[in-house]
Amino acid sequence: MTVFSYDPALLERFPTIRAGVIHARGVSNGPTAASLLERYEQEQLSVVRLMEGRTPGDVPALAAWRRAFSAFGVKPTQYRNAAEALLRRLTKQGNIPSINTLVDIGNLVSIRYSLPVAFFDQAAVAGATTVRIADGSERFTDLGSRDVVNPEPGEVIFVDDAGLVSARRWCWRQSAESATGPDSTDVLVTVEGHHENAAAEVAAALDDIGALLAEYQPEAAVERSLLGPENPNF
C-alpha cells in the first residue's frame, strides 16, 4: 500500500526534488532524554558557529528551496521554508527550546543539514499522503488554530485522500492534526532537498534520523525509502 507519493504533475515542474521518507509505527513520544538533549544542544552550538557571517542565500540547500518557492508563486522571504525558519530562529535567539523527542530529533537533523525535516502524526490521515499542486478545495487547520481554511490554488501541499492538508506551501507550515504530541504512535517522517548535492545529503540525513529513532525509539517498527522522480512512491 502506498503511504506517501509525489504527484506526476508536480515532478514535471520540480524534477530536482530528492526526498527521504520514514514510516515509524509504535513510537512512544514524550520528553527528550538527557543524552539526546545534550546532543541537540551541542548541534545547535556547532551550527551557530558554522552560520557566522553567512546568510540563507549562501547555503545551497536553502537557496534551492527559495527558488522552488518562487517557482510556485510564493515569496520565499515572506513564507520561509521550515529549515530556513529554524536556522533563523537559532541564529537570532541562540537556541531552539526542546519540545519533545520526535520534534527534537527532526530539528537536530534539520539544522545539521539545512534541510526541512517533518514528523507527521498519521492518526487523522485517510489513505496516502500526496505532495501535489493545490486546487483550493482542500482543508487546512493551522497549528494552534481551530479555523479551517483552503490553500491557495497553485501552492504545493501535502494532502491525504480525503483532502485534509498536513503541510502548506510545501514545507512552510504543518497542520494542527499532523503535529506530534504525547499521544503520537504512528508517524511519517520526510526530509527533502532540491540543491545539486541533495541526493547525498538527504540520504545522510535519513541515516541520521533512522539511527536516532533506533536509539531513542527502539520499540518502533521503522520502514524507510529514498524518493525522487524515478521512484516517487513509498
C-alpha positions in Angstrom: 0.0 0.0 0.0 1.3 3.5 -0.9 1.8 5.7 2.2 3.4 8.7 0.6 3.9 9.8 -3.0 4.8 12.7 -5.3 2.2 13.6 -8.0 3.5 13.2 -11.6 2.4 16.8 -12.5 4.5 18.1 -9.5 7.5 16.1 -10.6 7.3 17.5 -14.1 7.6 21.0 -12.6 10.1 20.1 -9.9 12.4 17.3 -11.2 15.1 18.4 -8.8 13.2 17.0 -5.7 15.1 14.4 -3.7 13.4 13.0 -0.6 13.9 10.6 2.3 10.8 9.1 3.9 10.4 7.0 7.1 7.2 5.4 8.4 7.6 4.6 12.1 4.9 2.7 14.0 4.8 2.1 17.7 6.6 5.2 18.7 6.3 6.5 22.3 6.7 10.2 22.2 7.5 12.3 25.3 10.1 14.5 27.0 13.5 14.4 25.4 16.1 12.1 27.1 19.0 13.9 28.7 21.5 12.3 26.4 19.5 13.4 23.3 19.1 16.9 24.7 22.8 17.2 25.2 23.5 16.2 21.6 20.8 18.6 20.4 22.3 21.5 22.3 25.8 20.7 21.0 24.5 20.6 17.5 22.9 24.0 18.0 26.3 25.4 19.2 28.1 23.9 16.2 25.6 25.3 13.7 25.6 28.8 15.2 29.4 28.8 14.7 29.1 27.5 11.2 26.5 30.1 10.3 28.5 33.1 11.5 28.9 35.6 8.6 26.6 33.6 6.3 23.1 34.4 5.0 20.5 31.8 3.9 21.4 32.6 0.3 24.9 31.4 1.0 23.6 27.9 1.9 23.0 25.8 -1.2 20.1 23.8 0.3 18.3 27.0 1.5 18.9 28.9 -1.8 17.4 26.0 -3.7 14.3 26.0 -1.6 13.9 29.7 -2.1 14.0 29.1 -5.9 11.4 26.3 -5.5 9.1 28.6 -3.5 9.4 31.3 -6.1 8.6 28.8 -8.8 5.1 28.1 -7.4 4.4 31.8 -6.7 5.4 32.2 -3.1 7.7 34.9 -1.9 10.4 32.9 0.0 11.3 35.8 2.3 7.6 36.1 3.3 7.0 32.4 3.7 10.2 30.7 4.7 10.8 27.0 4.3 10.9 25.2 7.6 14.7 24.7 7.7 15.4 28.3 7.0 12.9 29.5 9.6 14.5 27.1 12.2 18.0 28.3 11.4 16.9 32.0 11.5 15.4 31.4 15.0 18.6 29.7 16.1 21.0 32.4 14.9 18.9 35.2 16.2 17.9 33.7 19.6 20.9 31.5 20.2 18.9 28.3 20.9 15.9 26.3 19.9 14.0 25.0 23.0 13.3 21.3 23.4 9.7 20.3 22.6 9.5 16.5 22.6 11.6 13.5 21.5 10.3 13.4 17.9 10.4 17.1 17.3 13.8 17.4 18.7 15.2 14.6 16.6 13.7 16.3 13.5 15.1 19.7 14.4 18.5 18.4 15.2 18.9 16.8 11.8 17.2 19.8 10.1 19.8 22.3 11.4 22.7 19.9 10.7 21.9 19.6 7.0 19.9 22.8 6.4 17.0 20.7 5.1 13.4 20.7 6.1 12.5 17.6 8.3 8.9 17.0 9.3 7.3 14.4 11.6 3.6 13.9 10.7 1.3 12.2 13.1 -0.7 9.7 11.0 -3.8 9.4 13.2 -6.0 11.7 11.1 -4.7 10.6 7.7 -7.1 9.0 5.3 -5.3 6.7 2.8 -2.0 8.1 1.4 -0.3 11.5 1.6 0.4 13.0 -1.8 2.6 16.0 -2.5 0.8 17.9 -5.3 -0.4 21.3 -6.5 -3.4 22.5 -4.6 -6.7 23.3 -6.4 -8.0 25.3 -3.5 -10.7 22.9 -2.3 -8.6 21.1 0.2 -8.9 21.8 4.0 -6.1 23.0 6.3 -6.1 23.9 10.0 -3.1 25.8 11.1 -1.2 24.7 14.2 -2.6 26.5 17.2 -5.8 27.3 15.4 -9.3 25.7 15.0 -10.2 27.6 11.8 -10.3 25.5 8.7 -9.0 27.3 5.6 -8.4 26.4 2.0 -4.9 26.6 0.5 -4.3 28.9 -2.4 -4.7 27.2 -5.8 -1.2 26.6 -7.2 0.7 26.2 -4.0 2.3 22.9 -3.1 0.7 20.9 -0.4 0.9 17.5 1.5 -2.7 16.2 1.3 -4.4 12.9 2.1 -7.1 11.0 0.0 -9.9 12.9 1.8 -8.5 16.4 1.0 -7.0 17.0 4.5 -3.8 19.0 4.2 -0.9 18.2 6.6 1.5 20.9 5.2 1.1 24.1 3.2 3.5 25.8 0.8 5.4 22.6 0.6 7.5 22.8 3.8 6.3 26.1 5.2 3.9 25.0 7.9 2.3 21.8 9.3 -1.3 21.4 10.3 -2.8 21.0 13.7 -3.8 17.4 13.0 -0.3 16.4 11.9 1.7 17.8 14.8 3.3 15.1 17.0 2.5 15.1 20.7 2.4 12.7 23.7 -0.3 10.5 22.1 1.5 10.0 18.7 2.2 6.4 17.9 2.3 6.3 14.1 4.4 8.9 12.3 5.6 9.7 8.8 8.9 11.5 8.5 10.1 13.4 5.5 13.4 15.2 4.6 13.6 17.0 1.2 16.0 18.9 -0.9 16.4 20.5 -4.4 20.1 21.5 -4.5 22.9 19.9 -6.5 24.0 17.7 -3.7 20.5 16.9 -2.4 20.6 13.2 -3.1 23.6 12.6 -1.0 22.7 14.9 1.8 19.1 13.7 2.0 20.4 10.1 2.2 22.8 11.1 5.0 20.0 13.0 6.9 17.8 9.9 6.6 20.5 7.7 8.0 20.8 10.1 11.0 17.1 10.1 11.6 17.0 6.4 11.4 19.9 6.0 13.8 18.3 8.4 16.3 14.9 6.6 16.1 16.7 3.3 16.7 18.4 4.6 19.8 15.5 6.6 21.3 12.5 4.7 19.9 13.8 1.1 20.0 10.4 -0.5 20.1 9.2 1.3 16.9 8.8 -0.6 13.6 10.6 1.5 11.0 10.4 1.4 7.2 12.3 3.9 5.0 13.0 4.8 1.4 14.7 7.4 -0.8 12.4 9.0 -3.4 12.7 11.1 -6.5 11.3 11.5 -10.0 12.2 7.9 -10.8 10.9 6.4 -7.6 8.0 8.7 -6.5 6.1 6.3 -4.2 6.7 4.9 -0.7 
